[in-house]
Amino acid sequence: TTSTTTSTTANESDTPSCNKHILYTVPNIFAGDVFNPFLLSNDGGDYRFVYWGPKGSQTPIHSDVLNTFSWSYNVFGEKKWIFYPPSLSSYMFTSIDNKVKDKATSNHNNNPNEDTKYCFEIIQKTGETVYVPSGWKHSVHNLQETLSINHNWITPSTLDQMFSCILSEIEAIDQEMTDWGMGIDDDNADNGDDDIDDWGSTFRRRHGPDGGDCIRGVSIETLIELYRIREDMLRGCVGLDVTTFCVLVSDCLSQSLHNLFLLQKQKEVVNGQDQNDMHIVDTNRNVCLLSEQSNQEQQQQQTQQQEQDDFLWENWFDFTCLVNMLNCILFEEKGSSLSSCDATSATKRSSKHLNRESLRNRLCAKLGERMGDKVLQTMFKLAKACNLLLQGAESTETNDEENRSL
């Protein structure tokens, strides 16, 4: 029996119109989520749930959607979690009657020679929270009637995990579309593609032989429709399409730039105030110090300064990761000077499925040609400006090191 799942508005504080109905607040340790606030503001959905299940119900082996992290808080009840490291291959998981069967049992630790020796289990009681790392397969068994609050979430520095999942799904969908006779091969576009011609002939029968401008003998409308279908299938598979992901990354990067600007301004103001406190005043040629701080006040200032520096560093780290993520999306040559993204295996395997042409076609399919082109141009401008900023920061850091050595 699979546990019953119902959606909830969860932490309504993210939704301005529902501030009167705050059900709970997210623990600070899980703060920094950029996924759910973005979806709530732009897409109307979220990945926050309430799970209820009677005693004996379970959720079979699975990994969380889009390679997200997740956390689960038990309102009441008791659960047994079994975790499987990402290093384990999929051969140990079998599918029977379209249901994933959990091979591991409560005594799996008694057989250390089995692959399951790398797995482990925990018991979650009422009031306890479980954190699930990205990519870890797990199964959940309700030992008692249980009610829990769950979030799937992602941070700016781990959007590459989400991108890796999207690329894998794109590859699978492209293969499925090819099997249906609706394939697209942008890398071999100039050589022609029978699948495209077959699908294009269907559209020509609908719209006539002169149905608008053509690319490689196929109408633009045909190509855009093919990519719209792919975007819809992708959203159906993982709940997110390439267009929404691109807007998410661009939105996070713009916000990160804004935060860095504010933090830098705040730091300059604080530094200026510190200098003013140490100014000397010449009164009747007698030099006096305006204020003399105690050791305790100095320590407090040092602590605050350290916290500000740490916060600035965290934001700068997120900014760097977001720039790398945007580079991975836009620039096909991963070794170029503009792209510092360390491409994952999925990126390398699926790069031909999301090149510059297919990216534009996906954006135009979802947003319309004019808006799609505008979004793509904005992404390129943003990437160029941010890469220049990173290069300038690296140059400044190098000069600082040289000055220190001198």
FINU-362941 format. One record per residue (C-alpha): residue in one letter; x, y, z. Coordinates in steps of 0.1 Angstrom, whole numbers, padded with zeros to 4 digits, always signed. Example, Ala and Ser with C-alpha at 12.3 -4.5 7.8 and 13.67 -1.06 7.14 Angstrom:
BEGIN
A+0123-0045+0078S+0137-0011+0071
END
This chain:
BEGIN
T+0000+0000+0000T+0014+0033-0010S+0010+0062+0014T-0016+0088+0005T-0002+0121-0007T-0019+0155-0006S-0005+0189-0016T-0006+0218+0008T+0002+0255+0008A+0027+0247+0035N+0046+0278+0045E+0023+0305+0033S+0047+0332+0043D+0062+0328+0008T+0028+0339-0006P+0021+0376+0002S-0017+0372-0002C-0018+0345+0024N+0002+0359+0052K-0027+0354+0077H-0024+0316+0073I+0012+0307+0082L+0011+0270+0090Y+0048+0266+0099T+0082+0281+0092V+0111+0264+0075P+0140+0255+0098N+0170+0278+0094I+0193+0249+0085F+0172+0244+0054A+0170+0280+0044G+0183+0293+0011D+0158+0275-0011V+0155+0292-0045F+0131+0267-0061N+0098+0269-0043P+0097+0307-0039F+0104+0310-0077L+0076+0285-0086L+0052+0302-0063S+0059+0336-0078N+0060+0326-0115D+0046+0291-0120G+0019+0288-0094G+0031+0255-0080D+0056+0242-0055Y+0072+0210-0042R+0060+0212-0006F+0037+0184+0006V+0019+0168+0035Y+0022+0130+0035W-0003+0108+0055G-0002+0071+0057P-0017+0044+0079K+0004+0018+0097G+0021-0006+0072S+0019+0018+0042Q+0051+0026+0023T+0068+0045-0005P+0090+0022-0026I+0126+0029-0036H+0129+0062-0054S+0152+0093-0057D+0137+0127-0053V+0125+0147-0083L+0150+0168-0103N+0179+0157-0080T+0166+0180-0053F+0174+0178-0016S+0145+0171+0007W+0136+0172+0043S+0108+0155+0061Y+0094+0164+0096N+0072+0140+0114V+0041+0157+0129F+0032+0124+0145G+0039+0087+0139E+0070+0067+0132K+0088+0059+0100K+0116+0036+0089W+0139+0050+0062I+0162+0028+0041F+0189+0047+0022Y+0209+0036-0008P+0240+0055-0018P+0242+0069-0054S+0272+0048-0061L+0250+0017-0062S+0240+0007-0098S+0204+0003-0107Y+0207-0035-0113M+0197-0042-0076F+0164-0026-0081T+0138-0046-0099S+0104-0037-0114I+0075-0061-0110D+0040-0052-0124N+0052-0016-0129K+0059-0013-0092V+0094-0009-0078K+0100-0037-0053D+0122-0030-0023K+0147-0058-0021A+0160-0046+0012T+0143-0059+0044S+0147-0051+0080N+0175-0077+0084H+0195-0066+0053N+0224-0056+0076N+0228-0092+0086N+0242-0101+0052P+0273-0080+0047N+0282-0099+0015E+0253-0085-0004D+0253-0051-0022T+0228-0039+0004K+0256-0038+0030Y+0262-0002+0017C+0227+0007+0027F+0216+0018+0061E+0183+0025+0079I+0170+0049+0105I+0139+0052+0126Q+0122+0086+0126K+0100+0094+0155T+0075+0122+0162G+0091+0156+0162E+0122+0145+0143T+0134+0157+0109V+0152+0137+0082Y+0174+0152+0056V+0177+0134+0022P+0208+0143+0001S+0205+0148-0036G+0205+0116-0057W+0202+0091-0028K+0176+0065-0034H+0154+0057-0004S+0123+0038+0007V+0100+0048+0035H+0079+0025+0057N+0052+0038+0081L+0056+0018+0113Q+0026+0037+0127E-0001+0060+0113T+0020+0090+0103L+0016+0126+0092S+0047+0144+0079I+0056+0177+0062N+0080+0174+0033H+0099+0199+0011N+0120+0194-0020W+0144+0222-0024I+0175+0234-0041T+0202+0261-0036P+0220+0283-0062S+0252+0262-0057T+0234+0229-0066L+0214+0239-0096D+0238+0219-0117Q+0223+0187-0101M+0189+0198-0113F+0204+0206-0148S+0219+0172-0149C+0185+0156-0143I+0169+0177-0170L+0195+0168-0195S+0191+0131-0188E+0153+0135-0193I+0158+0154-0226E+0180+0126-0239A+0153+0100-0231I+0125+0121-0246D+0145+0128-0278Q+0150+0090-0282E+0113+0084-0276M+0104+0111-0301T+0128+0096-0327D+0112+0062-0322W+0079+0078-0330G+0093+0093-0362M+0095+0128-0348G+0132+0131-0341I+0154+0162-0344D+0192+0161-0348D+0205+0196-0347D+0241+0185-0350N+0234+0169-0384A+0209+0195-0395D+0227+0203-0427N+0227+0166-0438G+0189+0164-0435D+0169+0141-0413D+0142+0117-0425D+0124+0119-0392I+0120+0157-0396D+0109+0153-0432D+0083+0128-0423W+0069+0149-0395G+0072+0180-0417S+0052+0164-0444T+0024+0159-0419F+0024+0196-0412R+0025+0204-0449R-0006+0183-0454R-0023+0204-0427H-0010+0238-0437G-0001+0234-0474P+0032+0234-0492D+0038+0271-0486G+0032+0271-0449G+0057+0298-0441D+0095+0300-0439C+0114+0268-0439I+0146+0255-0423R+0162+0225-0440G+0129+0220-0459V+0108+0220-0428S+0086+0249-0418I+0095+0269-0388E+0060+0261-0374T+0069+0224-0376L+0101+0228-0357I+0086+0251-0331E+0057+0226-0326L+0082+0197-0322Y+0100+0216-0295R+0067+0226-0278I+0059+0189-0276R+0093+0182-0261E+0089+0210-0235D+0055+0197-0225M+0068+0161-0222L+0097+0173-0201R+0074+0191-0178G+0052+0161-0176C+0081+0139-0167V+0100+0160-0141G+0076+0189-0135L+0100+0215-0151D+0109+0224-0187V+0140+0240-0201T+0123+0274-0205T+0113+0276-0168F+0148+0264-0157C+0165+0291-0178V+0142+0318-0163L+0150+0304-0128V+0187+0306-0133S+0186+0341-0148D+0163+0353-0120C+0186+0338-0093L+0216+0354-0109S+0200+0388-0112Q+0190+0386-0075S+0225+0375-0065L+0240+0405-0083H+0216+0427-0065N+0224+0412-0031L+0262+0415-0037F+0257+0452-0046L+0238+0459-0014L+0263+0439+0007Q+0292+0457-0008K+0275+0491-0002Q+0267+0481+0034K+0303+0471+0039E+0316+0504+0026V+0292+0523+0049V+0303+0503+0079N+0340+0508+0071G+0333+0545+0067Q+0317+0546+0101D+0347+0528+0116Q+0370+0554+0101N+0348+0582+0115D+0350+0568+0150M+0387+0570+0149H+0389+0605+0135I+0407+0630+0156V+0393+0665+0162D+0415+0695+0166T+0400+0718+0192N+0422+0747+0203R+0451+0727+0189N+0444+0699+0214V+0440+0666+0197C+0414+0644+0213L+0398+0611+0204L+0361+0612+0198S+0353+0578+0212E+0373+0551+0228Q+0357+0517+0226S+0360+0490+0253N+0374+0456+0245Q+0340+0441+0246E+0326+0465+0220Q+0356+0459+0198Q+0350+0421+0201Q+0314+0426+0192Q+0324+0447+0161Q+0349+0420+0151T+0322+0394+0154Q+0297+0414+0134Q+0324+0421+0108Q+0332+0384+0105E+0295+0375+0101Q+0292+0401+0073D+0323+0388+0056D+0310+0352+0058F+0276+0363+0044L+0293+0382+0016W+0315+0352+0008E+0284+0329+0007N+0267+0352-0017W+0298+0355-0038F+0301+0317-0039D+0264+0314-0050F+0270+0341-0076T+0300+0322-0090C+0280+0289-0092L+0251+0307-0109V+0275+0322-0135N+0289+0288-0142M+0254+0273-0145L+0244+0300-0171N+0277+0293-0190C+0268+0256-0191I+0234+0264-0206L+0246+0289-0232F+0281+0279-0243E+0285+0246-0261E+0323+0247-0260K+0328+0238-0223G+0365+0245-0225S+0361+0281-0237S+0373+0309-0216L+0338+0320-0209S+0326+0287-0196S+0341+0276-0162C+0315+0250-0156D+0327+0216-0147A+0304+0196-0169T+0289+0165-0154S+0287+0132-0173A+0251+0140-0181T+0261+0173-0196K+0287+0157-0218R+0263+0130-0228S+0234+0153-0236S+0251+0184-0250K+0239+0177-0285H+0203+0176-0272L+0205+0212-0259N+0227+0232-0282R+0222+0269-0290E+0196+0263-0317S+0175+0239-0297L+0176+0262-0267R+0163+0291-0288N+0136+0269-0303R+0124+0257-0269L+0122+0293-0256C+0103+0304-0287A+0080+0274-0285K+0069+0283-0249L+0072+0321-0249G+0066+0330-0286E+0093+0339-0311R+0097+0376-0301M+0098+0370-0263G+0119+0338-0267D+0146+0358-0287K+0145+0386-0261V+0150+0362-0232L+0179+0345-0250Q+0195+0378-0257T+0191+0389-0221M+0207+0356-0209F+0237+0362-0232K+0241+0398-0220L+0238+0387-0184A+0264+0360-0189K+0288+0384-0206A+0286+0410-0179C+0289+0384-0151N+0319+0367-0167L+0336+0401-0170L+0329+0407-0133L+0344+0374-0124Q+0375+0381-0145G+0379+0414-0128A+0376+0399-0094E+0402+0372-0103S+0425+0400-0116T+0420+0420-0084E+0427+0390-0062T+0459+0383-0082N+0471+0418-0077D+0463+0417-0040E+0484+0386-0036E+0513+0402-0055N+0511+0433-0033R+0511+0411-0002S+0541+0392-0014L+0559+0425-0022
END
